[in-house]
Amino acid sequence: MGVIEAVFIDRDGTIGGVEDKVIYPNEMIIFPEVEESIKRLKEKGLLILSFTNQPGISRGEANRDDFEVELKSIGFDRIYLCPHEHNTGCNCRKPLPGMLLQAANENDLDLRKCVVIGDRWTDLVSAQEAGCIKILVQTGAGKKDLKKYEDGQYFGKYREAYPDYMATNIKDAAQCFLNHCKEPS
């Protein structure tokens, strides 16, 4: 895998929550292995960044500050968050790579030396567009999205964004760095 500078981790379905429901801060149940996994990655000197779509902010259903407090409390160094609705034309909403590009600019990162961990194909497409290493976790929508891919439901850039590695959960993904990941079979 080479030298890694930073790890971008999706929120909903990757670090907590359920498959198809956004859960706002103070209601989110973080998976038990998340904080320890983030701690272990940080011990390796990695910058740990959240990147998440949260359109509930633009609808007035949630507050950006609450997301930042929640994510920083479990160990994230910086938060990259798209508050926009679908189809608003922003450049930050996944599957676009805007959040990754912003983070690279602000933190002097080579995105080819960064990893994206997520449970949705939009996470993988964003990573692919930015040149990042892609890890799909099987929590949240991970299994469902992998099945869609295998069933031929993704086309174009979605078809091209196959994960570089697959992991059962965030702990397995973090362990991947510590044990030098194996290619997906």
N, C-alpha and C positions, 0 to 999 in steps of 0.2 A: 504494500500500500504506500510505502514511502513516508516522507516527512509530512505530517498533518499540522496545519496551522490553527484551524478552528473547526468546530462542529456546530452545525445548525440543526436544531431540533424543533419539529412541529409540536404544537400543543395538543389539540383535540384528537383523541384516539391514540396518540403516541405516548404522552406522559400521563394520561388519565382520561376519564370519561368513557363514553360508549360509542358504538359504531356510527350512527347517523344523527346524533343530537349534540348541539353545542351547549356546553354547560358553562355558565358564567362564573367568575371568581366568587369565592365563598361558598360555592355549591360543588365545585370540582373535587372529586376524590382522586388524588394523585396515586398512581400505581405504587405499590410498596417499594419497588426496586429503583425508583427514579432518583431520589436524592443521593443514595449511595453511588449509583452509576455516574451521575454528574460529578460527584466528589472525586471519584477515581479518574475520570477524564481530566479534571482540573489538576490533579496531582501530576499528570503527565505534561503539564504546561500548556494545555489546550485552552483556547478561548471558547467559551460555551455560549452560543447565541440562540435565542428563540426566534423563529419566524413563523408567523401565524396570520391567517385571514380572520378578521373579527368584524363582520358587517353589522353586528348588533350595536356597535358604537355609533355608526352613522344613523341608525334607526332610533337612537336614544334609549336602547335597552340595557346598555352596559357603559362602563366608564373606562377609558384607556388607563388611567392611573391604577385602577383595581387590578387590571391584567399585569401591569408592570410590578406592582407590589407582590402579587402572587408568584410570578415567575422568578423574580429576584430572590424571594424568600426560600426557594428550593435550589438556588445555586446558579441561575443564569447570570452571566456577566453583563449582557446587553440584550435589549428586547427590540425586535423588528416586527412591526405589526401593521397590517393593512386594515384600516377601519372602513373601507369602502364597500358598497353593495356590488353585487354581480353586475357586469355590463355598464359600469360607470365611466369606463375609459381610462382609469388610472393605470399607471405602469408598475404598481407595487403588488397587485393582487395575483397570488398564485393561480394559474401556472406560469405567469410572467416572472422573470427573474429580478424584478426591481428591488425587492428587499435584499437579495443576495448581493446585487451590484452596489447598493447603498452601503451595506456593511463592509464590502471589500474596500470601497473608497474611504470610509471613515476609519477603518482599522488597518489599512495598508495590507490587505490580504491578497494572496494569489489564489483565486477560486479553484484552480486545478489542484490545490493542496488543501482543499476544504471538503468536508463531508456533510451531506444532508441526510438526516434520519427522519422518516415520516411514514405515515400509514396510508396515504392517498397517492394516487397516480399524479395528481397535480403537484405534489411535493417533488416527485421524481422528474416531471417535465421541467419544473423550475430549475432543478439541479442540473439537468441535462443542458438546458439553454445557457446556464452560467458556466458549465464545464466542471461542475463538482462531482465528487464520488457519491453514488446513490445507494442508500440502504433502506429497504422496505421492511418495516416491522409488521408482524402478523396480528397486532392488537388493533383496536378500532376498526377501520374499514380495510385494513391490510389484506386479509384473506379474501374479502369480497372483490376488491380491486384487482388482485392477482388473478382471480377466477375470470373476471371480465376480460383481462388481457389474454388469458389462455383460451377463452372462448371466441377470440377475434373481434371483440367489441371496440377496441381502440385502433385508431388510424392515424396516419401522419406522424406528427411529433410525439403523440401519445404512444404510438406503436414503437417508436425509436427509444423511448425512455425506460427500457427494461432495467431493473435494479442491478447494480454491480455486485451487491451482496444482499442476502436476506437474513432476517433475524426474527426469533420468536417474539422478543420484546426489547425494551430499551436496555435492559441488563445484558442481554445477549449481544445487542449491537455494540455496547460499550466494551464488552469482553472481546469483541472482534478486533478492536484496536490493540488490546493488550496481548492478544495471541496471533496477530497478523492474519486477518480474515482469509477465509478460503473462498474461492470463486463459487458462485451458485451452480448447482448441478442441473 
